[in-house]
């Protein structure tokens, strides 16, 4: 008996209901999200905060061999920060990406279709990290092979995403481990959803090449995310994340705490 078969048998023995949260969308479907990211960083050169807001529309543009192609249009991407350097006061508009997503939310074929008003060097940094983005899963969630019940657990490993700006290139050695667990089912009818908790942890080494020189650092990440996934179509309607990142490098120790809130605005 395989592990998945054993899980199903055990769940049925306890009288729980198995349900699917697989992605089940149609060409032409559109989903608009509002995202807010706030962070506080403590570093040897001082403390600073950053707030990012974003409105993104996901559109299903095609479907082939069980994969859905999404076009993601960022209508507004604003960064407010009192940090020194290129992050401070940035406001970007109109970036368009595309990628293929399986019913289990695996990703492939990431592409930057239009960088909008992003500087070309930033766009190149995004392209160089395409494989990193793919390994994370669609909206950082990958589903298990079987259906779901309260208490279902599974895990996934992902290469960490290290953003780059101003033409800097990064290389990462190490992985993040994500432990998923089904907490509950909520709502009824078309609004019925499964609530999934994801515990993220990982230690990895990062090297960055930039015009200013070469930089190396050790990073450790711990975080907790909750997803609300609508069972009718497998669409994430809400996500909340709290995470802490610790960096150790030649310039000293840096700790960043981050909160992320994503909510489906319309579809």
C-alpha positions as CSV (number, residue, x, y, z in Angstrom):
1,X,0.0,0.0,0.0
2,X,1.4,3.4,-1.0
3,X,1.7,6.3,1.4
4,X,-1.2,8.1,-0.3
5,X,-3.4,5.0,-0.3
6,X,-2.7,4.6,3.4
7,X,-3.6,8.2,4.1
8,X,-6.9,7.8,2.2
9,X,-7.8,4.6,4.1
10,X,-7.0,6.1,7.4
11,X,-9.1,9.2,6.7
12,X,-12.1,7.2,5.6
13,X,-11.8,5.1,8.7
14,X,-12.2,8.1,10.8
15,X,-15.3,9.3,8.9
16,X,-13.7,12.4,7.4
17,X,-14.7,13.8,4.1
18,X,-12.1,13.9,1.3
19,X,-12.3,17.0,-1.0
20,X,-10.4,18.3,-3.9
21,X,-8.9,21.8,-4.1
22,X,-7.4,21.3,-7.6
23,X,-7.2,24.3,-9.8
24,X,-10.2,24.1,-12.2
25,X,-10.5,27.3,-14.2
26,X,-11.6,28.2,-17.8
27,X,-10.0,30.3,-20.5
28,X,-11.1,33.9,-20.0
29,X,-11.4,33.7,-16.2
30,X,-9.9,36.8,-14.5
31,X,-9.0,37.2,-10.8
32,X,-7.9,40.5,-9.3
33,X,-5.9,40.6,-6.1
34,X,-4.8,43.3,-3.7
35,X,-1.5,42.6,-1.9
36,X,0.0,44.5,1.0
37,X,3.6,43.7,2.3
38,X,5.0,45.4,5.4
39,X,8.5,44.8,6.8
40,X,10.7,46.0,9.6
41,X,14.5,45.6,9.3
42,X,17.1,46.0,12.0
43,X,20.6,46.3,10.7
44,X,24.1,47.6,11.8
45,X,23.5,50.7,9.7
46,X,20.1,51.4,11.3
47,X,16.5,50.3,11.4
48,X,14.0,51.0,8.5
49,X,10.6,50.0,7.4
50,X,9.1,49.2,4.0
51,X,5.5,49.0,2.7
52,X,4.6,47.6,-0.7
53,X,1.1,47.6,-2.2
54,X,0.1,45.9,-5.4
55,X,-2.9,45.2,-7.5
56,X,-2.5,42.2,-9.8
57,X,-5.0,40.6,-12.3
58,X,-4.5,37.0,-13.3
59,X,-6.2,35.9,-16.5
60,X,-6.4,32.4,-17.9
61,X,-5.3,32.9,-21.5
62,X,-5.1,29.2,-22.7
63,X,-5.3,25.6,-21.6
64,X,-3.3,22.7,-23.0
65,X,-2.5,19.1,-21.9
66,X,-3.8,19.8,-18.4
67,X,-1.9,23.0,-17.9
68,X,-3.4,26.5,-17.5
69,X,-1.5,29.5,-18.9
70,X,-2.0,32.6,-16.7
71,X,-1.1,36.2,-17.7
72,X,-0.4,38.3,-14.6
73,X,-0.7,42.0,-15.1
74,X,0.5,44.3,-12.3
75,X,-1.6,47.4,-12.6
76,X,0.0,49.2,-9.7
77,X,3.2,48.4,-7.7
78,X,4.3,51.0,-5.2
79,X,7.0,50.9,-2.6
80,X,7.3,53.3,0.3
81,X,10.5,53.0,2.3
82,X,12.8,54.9,4.5
83,X,15.6,52.6,3.5
84,X,18.7,54.0,1.8
85,X,19.4,53.2,-1.8
86,X,17.3,52.4,-4.9
87,X,14.3,50.9,-2.9
88,X,13.3,54.2,-1.4
89,X,10.2,55.8,-2.9
90,X,9.9,53.5,-5.9
91,X,6.7,53.3,-7.9
92,X,6.3,50.9,-10.8
93,X,3.4,50.2,-13.2
94,X,2.3,47.7,-15.7
95,X,4.6,44.7,-15.5
96,X,3.2,41.6,-17.3
97,X,4.3,38.0,-16.6
98,X,3.0,34.7,-17.9
99,X,3.4,31.1,-16.6
100,X,1.8,27.7,-16.9
101,X,0.2,26.1,-13.8
102,X,-1.0,22.5,-13.3
103,X,-4.2,21.6,-11.4
104,X,-1.9,20.8,-8.4
105,X,-0.4,24.3,-8.7
106,X,3.0,23.3,-10.0
107,X,4.6,26.0,-12.3
108,X,6.6,26.0,-15.5
109,X,7.5,28.3,-18.4
110,X,7.7,31.5,-16.5
111,X,8.2,34.5,-18.8
112,X,8.4,38.3,-18.4
113,X,6.1,39.5,-21.2
114,X,6.4,43.3,-20.6
115,X,8.6,45.0,-17.9
116,X,6.4,48.1,-18.0
117,X,8.2,51.0,-16.4
118,X,10.6,48.7,-14.5
119,X,14.3,49.5,-15.4
120,X,15.8,47.1,-17.9
121,X,18.4,46.0,-15.4
122,X,15.6,45.0,-12.9
123,X,13.8,43.1,-15.7
124,X,17.0,41.1,-16.4
125,X,17.3,40.2,-12.7
126,X,13.7,38.9,-12.8
127,X,14.4,36.8,-16.0
128,X,17.5,35.3,-14.3
129,X,15.4,34.0,-11.5
130,X,12.7,32.4,-13.6
131,X,13.6,28.8,-12.4
132,X,13.5,30.0,-8.8
133,X,10.0,31.4,-9.2
134,X,8.9,28.1,-10.8
135,X,10.1,26.0,-7.9
136,X,8.1,27.9,-5.4
137,X,4.7,26.8,-6.7
138,X,1.8,28.9,-7.8
139,X,1.2,31.6,-5.1
140,X,3.6,29.6,-2.9
141,X,1.2,26.7,-2.7
142,X,1.6,23.2,-4.1
143,X,-1.1,20.6,-3.5
144,X,-0.5,16.9,-2.7
145,X,-1.3,14.0,-5.1
146,X,-4.5,13.0,-3.2
147,X,-7.6,14.8,-2.0
148,X,-7.7,16.8,1.2
149,X,-9.2,16.2,4.7
150,X,-8.8,18.0,8.0
151,X,-5.3,16.9,9.3
152,X,-3.9,16.0,5.8
153,X,-0.1,16.8,5.8
154,X,2.4,17.0,3.0
155,X,5.7,18.8,2.3
156,X,7.5,20.6,-0.6
157,X,11.0,21.9,-1.1
158,X,11.7,25.1,-3.0
159,X,14.7,27.2,-3.9
160,X,14.5,30.5,-2.1
161,X,13.7,33.6,-4.2
162,X,16.2,36.4,-3.6
163,X,15.1,39.7,-5.3
164,X,17.7,41.6,-7.3
165,X,17.7,45.3,-8.3
166,X,19.9,47.5,-10.3
167,X,21.4,44.7,-12.4
168,X,22.7,42.6,-9.5
169,X,22.8,38.8,-10.1
170,X,22.3,36.3,-7.2
171,X,23.1,32.6,-6.8
172,X,21.5,30.5,-4.0
173,X,22.8,27.3,-2.4
174,X,20.2,25.7,-0.2
175,X,16.4,25.1,-0.1
176,X,13.3,26.1,1.8
177,X,11.2,23.3,3.3
178,X,7.5,23.9,3.4
179,X,5.3,21.7,5.7
180,X,1.6,22.0,4.8
181,X,-1.4,21.0,6.9
182,X,-5.2,21.2,6.3
183,X,-6.7,23.1,9.3
184,X,-10.4,23.2,8.4
185,X,-13.1,23.6,5.8
186,X,-15.3,26.8,6.0
187,X,-18.4,28.2,4.2
188,X,-20.9,26.4,2.1
189,X,-21.9,26.1,-1.6
190,X,-19.7,28.0,-4.0
191,X,-18.0,29.8,-1.1
192,X,-16.8,26.6,0.6
193,X,-13.1,26.8,1.1
194,X,-10.3,24.8,2.7
195,X,-7.8,26.5,5.1
196,X,-4.3,25.3,4.6
197,X,-1.4,26.2,6.9
198,X,2.2,26.3,5.6
199,X,5.2,26.3,7.9
200,X,8.4,27.5,6.1
201,X,11.9,27.0,7.3
202,X,15.3,27.0,5.7
203,X,19.0,27.9,5.9
204,X,20.9,28.8,2.7
205,X,23.9,30.6,1.3
206,X,23.6,33.5,-1.1
207,X,26.2,35.1,-3.3
208,X,25.4,38.4,-5.1
209,X,27.3,40.0,-8.0
210,X,26.9,43.7,-8.5
211,X,28.7,46.7,-9.9
212,X,29.8,47.5,-6.4
213,X,31.5,44.1,-5.9
214,X,30.8,40.6,-4.7
215,X,28.7,39.9,-1.6
216,X,28.1,36.7,0.4
217,X,25.8,36.0,3.2
218,X,24.1,33.2,5.2
219,X,20.4,33.4,5.5
220,X,17.8,31.7,7.8
221,X,14.1,31.9,7.3
222,X,11.1,30.9,9.5
223,X,7.5,31.7,8.7
224,X,3.9,30.7,8.8
225,X,1.3,31.2,6.0
226,X,-2.4,30.5,5.9
227,X,-4.2,30.0,2.5
228,X,-8.0,30.1,2.0
229,X,-8.6,28.0,-1.2
230,X,-12.1,28.0,-2.8
231,X,-13.1,24.4,-3.5
232,X,-15.3,25.2,-6.5
233,X,-12.3,26.2,-8.7
234,X,-9.2,25.9,-6.6
235,X,-8.6,29.6,-6.5
236,X,-6.8,31.2,-3.5
237,X,-9.2,33.9,-2.1
238,X,-7.0,35.0,0.8
239,X,-3.5,34.5,2.1
240,X,-1.8,35.8,5.3
241,X,1.9,35.4,6.1
242,X,4.3,36.3,8.9
243,X,8.0,35.6,8.4
244,X,11.4,36.4,9.9
245,X,14.6,36.4,8.0
246,X,18.0,36.5,9.6
247,X,21.1,37.5,7.6
248,X,24.7,37.0,8.6
249,X,27.4,38.7,6.5
250,X,30.6,40.7,6.6
251,X,28.6,43.9,7.3
252,X,27.0,42.3,10.4
253,X,23.7,40.8,11.4
254,X,20.3,41.8,9.9
255,X,16.9,40.7,10.9
256,X,13.7,41.4,8.9
257,X,10.2,40.6,10.0
258,X,7.6,40.6,7.2
259,X,3.8,40.5,7.1
260,X,2.0,39.8,3.8
261,X,-1.7,40.0,3.1
262,X,-3.3,38.9,-0.2
263,X,-7.1,39.1,-0.9
264,X,-9.2,38.3,-3.9
265,X,-10.9,41.6,-4.9
266,X,-13.0,40.4,-7.8
267,X,-13.4,37.5,-10.3
